[in-house]
Amino acid sequence: MEAATEPSADIAVIGLAVMGQNLILNMNDHGFKVVAFNRTVTKVDDFLNNEAAGTNVVGAHSIEEMVAQLKTPRRVMLMVKAGEAVDQTIEHLLPLLDPGDIIIDGGNSLFTDTERRLKFVEEKGLLYIGAGVSGGEEGARNGPSIMPGGSPAAWPHVKSIFQSIAAKVDDGTPCCDWVGEGGAGHYVKMIHNGIEYGDMQLIGEAYQLLKDHLGMSADDMSAVFAQWNKGELDSFLIQITSEILAYKDTDGQPLVDKILDTAGQKGTGKWTVMSSAELGQPVTLISEAVYARCISAFKDQRLAASKVLQGPKPNGSGDHSLAGSIGQALYAAKIVSYAQGYMLLRAAANDYGWNLNYGGIALMWRGGCIIRSRFLGDIKKAFDTDPALLNLLLDPFFAKATADAQEGWRTVVATAAMTGIPVPAMSTALAFYDAYRTENLPANLLQAQRDYFGAHTYERIDQARGQFFHTNWTGQGGTTSSSSYTV
């Protein structure tokens, strides 16, 4: 294979797994010349002779050959496994690139790794982008959601490529825009994935209620989800759930019934929960979704426990009219999940100094990505109306939506508790909603306990905020306090 005598490629992509291949083909479709490289170089030839046959995609058998084919500033996009492979690839690239060239990590990297790599690459005079890419194989091929962040000077050089290949909303606006500096792009993708965990768990809980409490067949449930997809729950995940429930195995039986009930995870949901704990944000629904996957992995333990632990067992004889209430519970809990996700985004922006466009993020998620839905258009409107909106639940549209869904939501959570069906995401969403709207929580007693055993002090309702008091509760503890606390 001969390299071009004059550099003519617009961008290089390293990593020819299905996401990398599909992004390359997408770029080619939009008129960009791409050079493809893979560490196992036989994959390059296989790709050029098969999926990329007849395209303008060119290949390289070494990183040196790949770099030589790139126009300046050189743009190299990494679609390799997150972690050590990214660092190793950067190390190989750096001696071959010049100041002003751009390295782009399009994998699911942890945002703190992106911050570290950006600093390292910029110190060498190069530019760095951490870009979250969502939409799976189909999205990568036909239009993903892309969330780029990192070196601001790099954005003008990749904007046309990314916005061309990204999904478009109805008015043609691309589901891609600059997110912010540092690891902001990968952070926003992390929150996207956390919300995806929550959406999938909520759908799973609705499915189990329809199946185990109402006794619906897979075809009946498919019809319910198809109906939900015509209204406020219109979304990619609801749509594919309807299609999955309707899918039959070779024997004519629903395939979903033959799939083992143990769920996997790759870590982005866990990262979201860890970040929420570090920033003091109660992202309870995503946390429950992560832990629900963990408990699903305890299959053998659950089988044993089902024979020992007592509790009600659903008999599938519930009133089918409850399906409407299950849809309300799903919708209301979804609102809470997104509200919590945006709380975490706002806290991270404050902590890391990012200037995030919250309505713009909703727009980036509106198409192409896994959580794409009609609902995200309502979120964008909320932040367009009030860019400083403190909590999504306080927006008039969402405040009314949760109020309208509340009766069904409460009925479903109570019914699930009485029939022994676990709905951790729906119920934690309701608990958060009730806590958030409660003027006085029992934390006064909690703080008294902390002061009693540890002299941690407390504030008083009859004094200005910021004044701290300590009581010698036993008459033996003395008057010295430990420290004031942070809220």
N, C-alpha and C positions, 0 to 999 in steps of 0.2 A: 504494500500500500504506500503510495507516495503522498507526502504532505504537499499542500499548495505552496507554490513559490512565493506568493505574496499572502500575508495573513488576510483571511477573508471571513473567518467565522465570527459571529456576533457574541457567542457565549459557549462555554464548555460545560458539560454535565458529567460529573464523576459518580458512578454508581448506576448499574443497569438492572437493578431489581425492577419490579413492575411499575413502581411510582416514577423512578427515574426515566424508564423507557417512555412512559405515557406523557410525561412532561416534555421530553424531547420531541415527540411526535406532535404535541400540541404547539410547541414553539415553531416547528417546521410548517405547520398548517398556517401559521400567522406570518409567514414570510421571513423568519429568522433562520440564519444558517447556524447549525449547532454541531459542535464536535463532541463525540461521545467517547468516554474512556471508562474502563473498568479494571480493577486490580487483576482479576482473572481475564486476561486479554482475549481468550477465546470467545468470551461473551460478546465482545465488540463485533467480531466477525459474524457471530450467530445473529446478532441484532441487525446488522447491516444487510445480511442475506435474507432475513425473514421479515420481522415487523417493520423495519425501516427501508425495505427494498422499494426502489422507485422514488425515494424522497431525496432531498438535498442534504440530508444528514451525512456527515463525514466521520470517520473513526480515527483513533490514535492507538498505537500499541505501547506508548510510553507517555508519562506525564510531560517529558520534554517535547515530544512530538505534538502533544495536545496544545501546550502553551505556544508553540511556534506557529500554530494555525490561527491564533486569536488576534483580532484587531485590538488596538489600544483605545481607552484603558481596558485591559483584559478583564473579562468577567468569567469567574469559575464558580459553578454551583455544585455543592456537595450534596448528594443524595445517598449518603452512607449511614450505617447504623450509628445511632447516638452513642456518645461515650468516647472511648479511647481511639476508635477508628477516625473520628473527626480530627482529633489532635495530631494523629500520625499523618493524615493527609495534608493538614496545614503545614506541618514540618517539611514534608516533601515539596510542597508548592513554593514556600517562601524564597528559597535561593533562586528560583526560576522567574519570579515576578519582579516588577519594578514599582517604585513609589507611585501611588495613584491607582494601581490595579485593585481589583475588588474580589474578595472571597465571600461566597454566600453559602451559609449552612441552611439547607432546606429540610433538615430532619427534625425529629422531635427532641431537640436538646433541652436540657434543664437551663433555665434562664441565667442562673448564676454561672454556669459554664460559658454561656455566650458572653456575659460581661467580662469574664476572665480572658477569653479568646480575643475579644474586641480590643482590649487594652494591649495585649501581646502583639496583635497584628498591626495596630495603629502605631505602636512604638517602632515598628520596622518601616513605617512610612506608607503602609497599605491601608485600604479601607475594608470594613467588615460589615456584613449584614447577617442577622439571624432572622430567618423568615419562617414563620409557621405556615404550613400548607395543609389544608383540610379538604376532604372530599373523596378520599379513597382512590381506588384505581380509576373509577369512572370519572371522578372530578378532575384528576390529574390529566386525563385524556381530553375531556370536553370542556373544562372550565372549573378550576378549583377556587376556593377562597384562599387568598394569600395575605399574610400579616407580617410585613417586613419592618424590622427595626435595626438600629445599630448606628453606623457612621452616617450622619445626615448628608455628607458630601457625596455619598455613593448613590443616593436615591435617584437623582436625575439621570444617572447612567443605566439604571435598570428599570425605571418607571415604565417606559414604553413596552418593554418585553413583558413585565409582570401584568400590567393592566390589559394588555392585548390578550394574554392567555387566560386571564381570570374569568370566572363566571360573571354574568351581567344581570342586573335586576331589570325590571320591566322597561324602565326608561333608558336602558343602555349603560347606566352607571356601573363601572367595574367593582366587583367585590374584592377590591385591593386598594389600599392607600397606605401612606407612611404612618406607622404607629407611633414611633418615638425613638429616643436614643437608647443606648445600652441594650439590655436584654428585653426591652419592652415587647418586641414582636413575638418572641418565644414565650413571654409571660402571658400575653393575650391568647396565644394558642393553647397554653396550659389551662387557662380558665375555660376556654372553649371545650377542651377535652373533659374537664371536671364537670361542666354543665351537661356535656354529652352523657357522662356516667349517670347523672341525676335523671335526665330525660329517660334513659333506657331503664333505670330502676323503676321509675314511676309507671312506665308502660308495662313492665313486668308485673308490678303489683296489680294494675288494672286487669291484666290478663288472668292472673290467678284468682282474682275476685269473680270475674266473669265465668271462669272455668269451674272453680271449686265451690263457690257459694251459689252461683246461679245455675250451674250445671250446663252451660252452653257448649255446643259442639264447636270444633275448630271452624267450620264453615259459618256458623252463627256469629262467632267472635270476629271472623274476617269481615263479615257484613257490618258489624258494629264499628270496627276501626275504619272501614271505608266510609261510613256515614260521618264519623268524627272528623275525617279528613276533609270533609266538605265545609266545615265550620271553623270555629276559633282554634281548633287543634290542628288545622291544616299544616302538615310538616312532612319532611322526608322520612323521619323515623316512624310516624304513624302510618304513612303510606306503605313502607316496606313491611311493617308488622302485619297489615292486612294481607299483603301478598304472601308472606311467610306462612300465615295461618291457613291460607287456601291451597298451599303447595302439597301435592300428594307424593308419597313414596311409590316405588314400583308396584307395590301390592294394593295401591289405591287408598291407603290409610294416610292420615296427616303426618308428614315427615317430622314436624316439630315435636310430636309425642314420642319420637324415638331418639331424641337428642338428650344426652345425659345432662342433668341439671347442675353442672359445675362450670362457673364462668371464669375466664382468664382476664388478665389485665397486664398492661405494659408499664405502668408507673406514673403516667401523667395525672391520674386521679389522686393517687397518693401524694404527689408533689403539691397538688392544689390544697389538700388537707393540711399538709405540713406548713405551707406558706400561710394558710389561714390561722393556724395556731401561733406562728411566729408574729403575725401582725395583729393578733387579738380580734379576729373577725369570726363571728359565729356562723360559719358556712356549714350548717348542720346537715342539710339535705345531701350535699355531695359527700360529706363524711359518711353518712348512713349508706349511700350507694356504694362507696368503696368497701365498707365493712360487710355489706350484703354479699358482695362478690367473695369476700374472704370466707364468710360462713358457708357459702355455696360449695366451697372447696372441701369442707368437712363432710363429704358425702358419707363415708363409713361411720363417722360419729353420729351423724343425723339418723342414719338407718338404725343404729343401736338405741339412740335416745328416743326414737319414735315408738319403741316397744316398752320403754320404761317411764318416761315422763307423761304426766297426766294433763289433760286439757280437752276443750271441746274440739270436735272434728267436723269440718264442714261436710254436708251431705248432698250438696248440689241441688237443693230443693228451694233455693231462694226465689224471690219475686223478680221476674225479668225486668220489671219496670225500674228496678234499682240501677239498671245500666246507665240511665241518664245521670243519676247521682254520681256514679263512678266516673263518668266523663267530667262532671263538675269538679270532683276531687282531684282528678288528674290535672285539670286546667289551673285550679287555684294553687295547687302545690308547685306546679311548673312556674307560676308567677313568683312564688316565694324563692324558688331555686335561682332564678335569674336575678332577683333582687339581691340575694346573698352573693352571687357571683360578681355583681356590679359593686357591692360594698367592698369586696376584696380588691377589685380593680382600683377603686378610688383610694383605698388604704395603701396599696402598693405604689400608686402614682405619687402619693404624698411622701412615702418613705424613700423612694428611689429617685425622686425628682423628675418624673416623667410627666409630660403634658399630654394626657390622653384625650382623644375625642370620643366620648362615650357613644354618641349617636352614630359617629362614623364606624365604630367597632360593630354596632348592631347592623349597619349596612353591609360591612364586610362579611358578616355571618348570614346575611339575608339570602344569599345564593351560593351554590357550589359546595358548601361544607355539610357535614353530617347533621348539624343542628339547624339547618336552614328551615325556615317556617314563616308563615304569615305573621305570626306573633312578633317577630323581630322588627317588622315594620312599625308596630305599635310602640316598641321600645325606642326606636329612632325618633318617632314623633314626640315621645315624652321628653327626650333630651334636647330635641330641637326647640320645644316650647320652653324648657327650663334647663339650660346647660349645667346649672349648679344644683340640680335635683339631688337631694341628700339620699333618698331611698326610693326605689322604683314603686314601692307600695304606696308612697305618698302622692304619686301622680294621680290626678282625678280619674283617668281611664282605668288604671289598675286598682285603685281603691274601690271603684264601683264594681269592677269585675270580681274581685275577691268577695265583696259583700253579696253580690248576686249568686255566687257559687257556694256561699258559706253553709247553707242548710244541707245541701247534698254532701258537701265535704265532711261536715260533722257526722252526718248519718253514716257515711261510709266508714269513717275511722272507728266509730262506736260499734258498728256492725262487725267490722273485722276483728275488733277486740273480743267481742262476745262469741264469735264463731271460730276463733283460733287461727285466723289467717294473718300472717305477718305483713304489715304495711309500714315498714320503718320510715320510708321517705315521705309518704303521705302524712303520717302521724307527726313526724318531727317538724314538717312544714307547718302543720296546724299549731303545734306547741310554740314554734318561733313566732308565728303570727299573733298568737294570744299574748306571748311575753312582750312582744314589741309594742302592742297596743295597751299594755297594762301600766297604769300610772305608778303603782306601788308594788314592787316585787319583794320577796322575803329576804333580800340581800342585807337588810338592816339587821336581822337576826344573825345572819352569817358573819357580818362584820363585827357584831358584838362577841360572837364566839372567838373570832380571830384576836380580838383585843383581850378577851378573857385569858386565853391560853398562851398568847404570844405577844401581848402588848403592841398590837399592830395599829392601833388608833382607829378613829372613826370620825366622820363628819356629822354635823347635827342639822336637822331641818329648820331649826330656829336660829341658825347662824349662817353667815355668808359662806359660799363654797370656797374651798381652799384652806379653811381653818380645821385643824386636826386636834382631837381630844383623846385622852386616855383615862380610863376609870380603874381604880383599884377595887376590882369586883369582890375579892374575898376579904379585904382588909389586911391581907398579908403580902400582897404582891408589890407594894411600893408604887411610886409615882413615875418611875422612869419608863418611857415608851421605847419600843423597838425602832420603828421607823414609820413615816407616813407611807401611804400606798398610792399607786398610780391608777387612775381611771381614764 
